Amino acid sequence: MNAAPPVRLVSVEGLCKVYPTRQGAIKALDDISFQIAPGETLALVGESGCGKSTLASALLGLMKFDAGTIEIGGNAVTAHRYGTTMPPRRDVGVVFQNPHSSLDPRMKVRSLVGEPLSGILGIRGEAVTRRAGELLSQVGLGVDYLNRYPHQLSGGQMQRVAIARALALEPRLLVLDEPTAALDVSVQAQILKLLKALQARSNVSYLFITHDLGVVDYIAHRVAVMYLGRIVESGSVDEVFAGPRHPYTRALLDAVPVIDPRRRRQSPPLDGEVPSPLNRLPGCAFAPRCRWAMNECRSSEPALCEEEPRRRAYACFRPLAPEKRPP
């Protein structure tokens, strides 16, 4: 008897995005595929410029994608020859990195949180105030914040308002684009704890974009590592962090400061810069920076190899052996 297919809320298959420029075409997304289950957090990590925010914009319908399919909640959109934009959806919300720029300074908190309710659901008057107060309560703020402006709030309070606004339409998926990067460390911990509590209560799914692997370890169930527009490794956080198979993932983990000397890796730091997307060399994009690269790596691009279907995958001709690390 065949096993039932895994439950999924989000399915992205073969997503591509190309930016034409005067100097040539830039492939920002190159055959991106992943899935997110209900109540699951998928973390997306990688260096600046690897395509993380472009992927988020495509999911949110803020830009066209040139190839592939995006399916959310059973509704699929496939790119045609002129590119496709995801239509606006009530069941997808977003929290941006910097609440100072994502919240209109001229609007009070009541209007900021209530804007989706009145603009999309048509709710008016006292009903907006009541629902906005309920949403603020969910994120740990009282109704006395309703009449405040963003400049009267701390950075953490502003991000809580941004989360309340994102939750107003009861989305099934939240795209979180570096939501703690602009906050102090102590405030980051409060926001991450809040996000975990909200997920446990509502079963909302998260696509969590970050460069902080410590945050990934705390909040995510699975992780996808991006390099120059491609996913080069994915799997559960425990498996990938304990035994990275791609050299780039290994380099990212080696760069994380560790206090316990028994758990420090002795690999040399990653040298060089991400190659220019305008002058991509043949073969694996990571080969110029990889100390394990072979001739094959410089001539052919490795396909994403699935060790376990939909669970663990990596794109490398010479994957690293699983490590045995101290407990």
C-alpha positions as CSV (number, residue, x, y, z in Angstrom):
1,M,0.0,0.0,0.0
2,N,1.4,3.4,-1.0
3,A,2.1,5.9,1.7
4,A,-0.1,9.0,1.7
5,P,1.6,12.1,0.2
6,P,2.9,14.6,2.8
7,V,0.5,17.3,3.8
8,R,1.6,20.6,2.4
9,L,0.4,24.2,2.5
10,V,3.0,25.7,0.1
11,S,4.6,24.1,-2.9
12,V,7.1,25.9,-5.1
13,E,8.4,24.0,-8.1
14,G,11.1,25.2,-10.6
15,L,10.8,28.9,-9.8
16,C,13.0,31.1,-11.9
17,K,13.4,34.9,-12.0
18,V,15.7,36.7,-14.5
19,Y,16.4,40.5,-14.4
20,P,17.5,41.9,-17.8
21,T,20.1,44.6,-17.4
22,R,22.3,46.6,-19.8
23,Q,25.3,44.4,-18.9
24,G,23.3,41.2,-19.4
25,A,20.8,38.9,-17.7
26,I,20.9,38.2,-14.0
27,K,19.3,35.0,-12.9
28,A,18.2,35.8,-9.4
29,L,16.2,32.6,-8.9
30,D,17.4,29.4,-10.6
31,D,15.1,26.4,-10.4
32,I,13.9,26.9,-6.8
33,S,11.7,24.1,-5.3
34,F,10.5,23.6,-1.8
35,Q,7.4,22.8,0.3
36,I,6.1,24.0,3.6
37,A,3.6,22.0,5.7
38,P,0.8,23.6,7.9
39,G,2.3,24.8,11.2
40,E,5.9,24.4,9.9
41,T,8.7,26.9,9.8
42,L,11.1,26.8,6.8
43,A,14.1,29.0,7.3
44,L,15.8,30.4,4.2
45,V,19.5,31.3,4.7
46,G,22.4,32.6,2.6
47,E,24.7,35.5,2.0
48,S,23.3,38.9,0.9
49,G,22.4,38.9,-2.8
50,C,21.7,35.2,-3.0
51,G,18.0,35.7,-3.9
52,K,16.2,35.3,-0.5
53,S,14.2,38.5,-0.7
54,T,13.5,38.0,-4.4
55,L,11.9,34.7,-3.6
56,A,9.8,36.4,-0.9
57,S,8.6,39.0,-3.3
58,A,7.6,36.4,-5.8
59,L,5.6,34.5,-3.2
60,L,3.9,37.8,-2.1
61,G,2.9,38.8,-5.6
62,L,5.2,41.8,-5.6
63,M,7.1,40.8,-8.7
64,K,6.7,38.5,-11.7
65,F,8.4,35.2,-11.9
66,D,9.5,33.8,-15.3
67,A,9.2,30.0,-14.9
68,G,7.8,27.5,-12.4
69,T,4.7,27.1,-10.2
70,I,3.7,28.5,-6.9
71,E,0.9,26.7,-5.1
72,I,-0.5,27.9,-1.8
73,G,-3.5,26.2,-0.1
74,G,-4.2,24.2,-3.2
75,N,-4.4,27.2,-5.6
76,A,-1.6,27.0,-8.1
77,V,-0.2,29.7,-10.4
78,T,2.2,28.8,-13.2
79,A,4.4,31.2,-15.1
80,H,3.7,31.8,-18.8
81,R,6.0,33.2,-21.5
82,Y,5.6,36.8,-20.3
83,G,6.0,36.1,-16.6
84,T,3.4,35.7,-13.9
85,T,2.6,37.5,-10.7
86,M,1.0,35.8,-7.8
87,P,-2.4,37.4,-7.1
88,P,-3.0,39.1,-3.8
89,R,-4.1,36.6,-1.2
90,R,-5.8,37.0,2.2
91,D,-4.2,33.9,3.6
92,V,-0.6,35.2,3.1
93,G,0.9,37.9,5.3
94,V,4.3,39.5,5.6
95,V,6.5,41.1,8.3
96,F,9.4,43.1,7.0
97,Q,12.8,43.7,8.5
98,N,12.6,47.3,9.7
99,P,9.3,48.4,11.4
100,H,10.5,52.0,11.1
101,S,10.1,51.9,7.4
102,S,7.1,49.4,7.1
103,L,4.8,51.4,9.4
104,D,3.4,54.7,8.2
105,P,4.5,57.3,10.8
106,R,1.4,59.4,10.1
107,M,-1.0,56.7,11.1
108,K,-2.0,55.6,14.6
109,V,-1.7,52.0,15.7
110,R,-5.5,51.5,15.4
111,S,-5.3,52.5,11.7
112,L,-2.2,50.5,11.0
113,V,-3.6,47.3,12.4
114,G,-7.1,48.0,11.2
115,E,-6.2,48.9,7.7
116,P,-6.5,45.3,6.3
117,L,-9.8,44.9,8.2
118,S,-11.4,47.9,6.6
119,G,-9.7,47.8,3.2
120,I,-10.2,44.1,2.5
121,L,-13.0,42.9,4.8
122,G,-15.0,46.1,4.8
123,I,-15.2,46.3,8.6
124,R,-15.9,49.8,9.9
125,G,-16.1,51.8,13.1
126,E,-16.1,50.3,16.5
127,A,-15.7,46.8,15.1
128,V,-12.3,47.7,13.7
129,T,-11.2,49.2,17.1
130,R,-12.4,46.0,18.9
131,R,-10.6,43.6,16.5
132,A,-7.5,45.8,16.5
133,G,-7.4,45.6,20.3
134,E,-7.8,41.8,20.2
135,L,-4.8,41.6,17.7
136,L,-2.7,43.8,19.9
137,S,-3.5,41.6,22.9
138,Q,-2.3,38.5,20.9
139,V,1.1,40.1,20.4
140,G,1.5,41.3,24.0
141,L,0.3,44.9,23.7
142,G,-2.7,46.5,25.5
143,V,-5.5,48.5,24.0
144,D,-3.9,51.7,25.3
145,Y,-1.5,51.4,22.4
146,L,-4.3,51.9,19.8
147,N,-4.0,55.7,19.9
148,R,-0.2,55.9,19.7
149,Y,1.9,56.8,16.7
150,P,4.9,54.6,15.7
151,H,7.4,57.3,17.0
152,Q,5.9,56.7,20.4
153,L,6.9,53.0,20.4
154,S,10.1,51.2,20.9
155,G,11.6,49.1,18.1
156,G,10.2,45.9,19.6
157,Q,6.8,47.4,20.1
158,M,6.7,48.5,16.5
159,Q,7.5,45.1,15.3
160,R,4.7,43.6,17.5
161,V,2.4,46.1,15.8
162,A,3.7,44.9,12.4
163,I,3.0,41.3,13.4
164,A,-0.5,42.2,14.6
165,R,-1.2,43.8,11.3
166,A,0.1,40.7,9.4
167,L,-2.2,38.5,11.5
168,A,-5.3,40.7,10.9
169,L,-6.7,38.6,8.0
170,E,-5.8,35.3,9.8
171,P,-3.3,34.1,7.2
172,R,-2.2,30.5,6.8
173,L,1.4,31.6,5.8
174,L,3.5,34.4,7.1
175,V,6.6,35.5,5.2
176,L,9.1,36.9,7.7
177,D,11.9,38.8,6.0
178,E,14.6,39.3,8.6
179,P,12.0,40.3,11.2
180,T,14.5,40.6,14.1
181,A,17.6,42.0,12.3
182,A,16.9,45.6,13.2
183,L,16.2,44.9,16.9
184,D,18.4,44.6,20.0
185,V,19.4,41.1,21.0
186,S,17.1,41.0,24.1
187,V,14.2,42.3,22.0
188,Q,14.9,39.7,19.3
189,A,14.5,36.9,21.8
190,Q,11.1,38.3,22.8
191,I,9.9,38.5,19.2
192,L,11.0,35.0,18.4
193,K,9.3,33.7,21.5
194,L,6.1,35.5,20.5
195,L,6.3,34.0,16.9
196,K,6.6,30.5,18.3
197,A,3.7,31.0,20.7
198,L,1.5,32.4,17.8
199,Q,2.4,29.4,15.6
200,A,1.5,26.9,18.4
201,R,-1.8,28.6,18.9
202,S,-2.9,29.1,15.3
203,N,-0.9,26.5,13.3
204,V,0.3,29.3,10.9
205,S,3.2,28.4,8.7
206,Y,6.4,30.6,8.4
207,L,8.8,31.2,5.7
208,F,11.6,32.8,7.8
209,I,14.3,34.6,5.9
210,T,17.4,35.3,7.9
211,H,21.2,35.2,7.9
212,D,21.4,34.3,11.6
213,L,21.9,30.6,12.1
214,G,21.3,30.9,15.8
215,V,17.8,32.2,15.1
216,V,17.3,29.3,12.6
217,D,18.3,26.8,15.3
218,Y,15.7,28.3,17.7
219,I,12.6,28.8,15.5
220,A,12.8,26.6,12.4
221,H,11.8,23.0,11.7
222,R,13.6,22.9,8.3
223,V,16.2,25.0,6.6
224,A,17.1,25.7,2.9
225,V,20.5,27.1,2.1
226,M,20.7,29.4,-0.9
227,Y,23.8,30.4,-2.9
228,L,23.7,32.6,-6.0
229,G,20.0,32.0,-6.7
230,R,19.9,28.2,-6.1
231,I,19.1,26.0,-3.1
232,V,22.3,24.0,-2.5
233,E,21.1,22.1,0.6
234,S,17.9,21.5,2.5
235,G,16.6,19.3,5.3
236,S,15.6,19.4,9.0
237,V,17.5,21.9,11.1
238,D,18.9,19.1,13.3
239,E,20.2,17.0,10.4
240,V,21.7,19.9,8.4
241,F,23.4,21.6,11.4
242,A,24.7,18.3,12.8
243,G,26.0,16.9,9.5
244,P,26.1,19.5,6.6
245,R,26.6,17.8,3.2
246,H,27.4,20.9,1.1
247,P,30.7,22.7,1.6
248,Y,28.9,26.1,1.6
249,T,26.6,25.0,4.5
250,R,29.6,23.8,6.3
251,A,31.3,27.2,5.8
252,L,28.3,29.0,7.2
253,L,28.2,26.9,10.3
254,D,31.9,27.2,10.8
255,A,31.5,31.0,10.8
256,V,29.1,30.9,13.8
257,P,30.9,31.9,17.0
258,V,30.9,29.1,19.6
259,I,31.8,29.5,23.2
260,D,32.4,25.8,24.0
261,P,35.9,24.9,22.6
262,R,34.8,21.2,22.2
263,R,32.2,22.2,19.7
264,R,34.3,24.6,17.6
265,R,35.1,23.5,14.1
266,Q,38.7,23.8,12.9
267,S,38.0,24.4,9.2
268,P,39.6,27.5,7.7
269,P,37.3,30.5,7.1
270,L,35.6,30.9,3.8
271,D,37.6,33.0,1.4
272,G,36.6,35.1,-1.6
273,E,33.3,36.7,-2.5
274,V,30.1,35.5,-4.2
275,P,30.8,35.5,-8.0
276,S,29.1,38.2,-10.0
277,P,25.8,36.9,-11.3
278,L,26.6,38.8,-14.6
279,N,29.7,36.7,-15.2
280,R,28.8,33.2,-14.0
281,L,31.5,30.7,-14.7
282,P,30.5,27.2,-16.0
283,G,30.1,24.5,-13.4
284,C,29.2,24.8,-9.7
285,A,28.9,28.4,-8.6
286,F,30.6,27.7,-5.3
287,A,33.6,25.9,-6.9
288,P,35.9,29.0,-6.9
289,R,35.6,29.2,-3.1
290,C,35.5,25.5,-2.4
291,R,38.6,23.7,-1.1
292,W,37.2,20.3,-2.1
293,A,36.4,21.4,-5.7
294,M,37.3,18.9,-8.5
295,N,37.6,19.4,-12.3
296,E,34.0,18.1,-12.6
297,C,32.8,20.9,-10.3
298,R,34.3,23.5,-12.6
299,S,32.8,22.1,-15.8
300,S,29.3,20.8,-14.8
301,E,26.6,22.1,-12.5
302,P,25.5,19.6,-9.9
303,A,21.8,18.7,-9.7
304,L,20.0,18.7,-6.4
305,C,20.3,15.2,-5.1
306,E,17.5,14.0,-2.8
307,E,18.8,11.7,0.0
308,E,15.3,11.4,1.3
309,P,12.4,12.5,-1.0
310,R,11.2,16.0,0.2
311,R,13.3,15.7,3.3
312,R,17.1,16.0,2.7
313,A,18.7,17.2,-0.4
314,Y,22.0,18.8,-1.6
315,A,23.7,19.9,-4.8
316,C,27.3,18.6,-4.7
317,F,29.4,16.1,-6.7
318,R,31.5,15.5,-3.6
319,P,29.2,15.8,-0.5
320,L,30.8,15.9,2.9
321,A,30.6,12.9,5.1
322,P,28.3,13.3,8.1
323,E,30.3,14.6,11.1
324,K,30.6,13.1,14.6
325,R,30.5,16.0,16.9
326,P,30.8,16.1,20.7
327,P,27.5,16.0,22.6
